């Protein structure tokens, strides 16, 4: 039972999972959480406009990694893998980021392809689901990109039919279109137009017609579940495997896009680091919900607390 540490460094957040991995005779792998946490570091701050990682964003990420390295040592981690996604793929000063990671945690940060990101997200997302509910379509809404992947799950391994990484996410859409607080009607219309155009390419590459279950993962989606349930504070147990209808997703997105900063900040289940970008993320989910209802007849989203972070951990063992 090796003890591993997975780090997922995205555009908006950086997350750590320390887990014990049990490998069964039939090839199934189970994770037992030892420690799980998330911090908002906004590594992708301004990358869409400048093409560079901001110095203050690199420093916020370094501080988080110093703490994560200390946790890994205290917990007796044997193996560690860190994956970095779209913010570092797009940055001209990416080597500064890589050097900082090596100096801080002693391993290389892996900038994975969109296809690999989608595969890891799918594996983590469907692990607690009944294989009979497949085929599954998994969407992972991050800060700078959205992964769309279709496949099946037999309880031990995933068979992926198609995957696509679209260059749209809560941070990127907010910085590109939703500049006012709250955003104007024109900004919201422009943001929705941009989102549909980008996701059209994703749906052209990934045929979702045969999918039976939609699984949404990552912080935007889990936050929407908390809001839908009117949770007074974030509760991962209540959120995991909850369901949100397409209609309710649209209502929540509209509400968030009408709110100003202070009103959003007053939502008890909303992490302070997501206050500025949750409206953009909710809009991406709204468009996905409408498209999946039209293309696959799926009228609700299953929310999973398990995602690419769990997939990374499973890949180490």
Phi, psi and omega in degrees: 000084180292147174259122186237162174232129176246135176236127177246112181254103182259191182288327185250322187230162171231133189230150180235136170230121169255127186211153169266136182250125174255125179255118181273163182299329181274007177095348178294145177237133178243144175253139170241114182299134170253320179203136179217131176205164182221142173227143176271117180241349178050050179302327182276013181307115174076359184299322182300327183269322188257338185078006182231152171281127181292144182300320181292330177289320176298320181292320177299321179292319179299316180299317178297318182292326175301315179292319180296321179296321179294320178297315180300319179295314182296325183274358177073038180294134180266326182222147180222141175224131177242129179244134178239142188246222201298328182300318181282331175299327188266352191269136178286334179258034182302330181296330175297320178295312181300317180296319178299318180296313179302316182293332188268316183241356173078012174228164177279139169281131180262121173269102187272159177287164176300323180294319179291321177300317180294320181295316180294320178298316181298312182301316179292323187288322190264000187301331181261009185259157178285122180306332181293344179277357178279176358298153182251146166246122182250131174241131180241106183264110180256199179281322184244347183212162176232124179264137177234123184216138178241138178184185178239167184218126182256010182097344179236324183211160181257143173243105186269128181275314181201154180209153181207140175249115182261140183277063176213135179199180188295320180286311183299317181292319179298312182293328183280322191234323191260070189275335181272164179224105357287162180296149177285164177301320179296320179295319179295316178298318179295319179297318179294321178298314179299315181299315180296320180298315181290318181288338174302320178295322179296314181289334174292327181274335185237109179281114183260003190301326184273353183294143180249335183226130176260127178243122176255139182227168175089172195298323178300313184293315181294327176294319178298323177296316179299319179292317180299324180274357182055043179289136180291336175210164184294129183225098184299331180293316179291330185280321186298124180067021171283171183231143175229129179286159178301319179298315182294323177301315179298320179296315182295317179301314180299317180298313182296323182285345175269343184279149168274176184303312185295323180292318177297319183295339181279353179286116188298329183270001183264120179299136182306328181288349179258356186303318185282344188237359185293328178297316177297318178296319179296325178294321176299316180296320179302313180295318177301316181298315180294319180293319182287329174293319181288319188274329185232358181070021180268123187252003180210155179252134170270129184260128179244132173283347182259135188206217184300328180299316178293322177298320177298313180301316179295329182288341183282327190287000000 
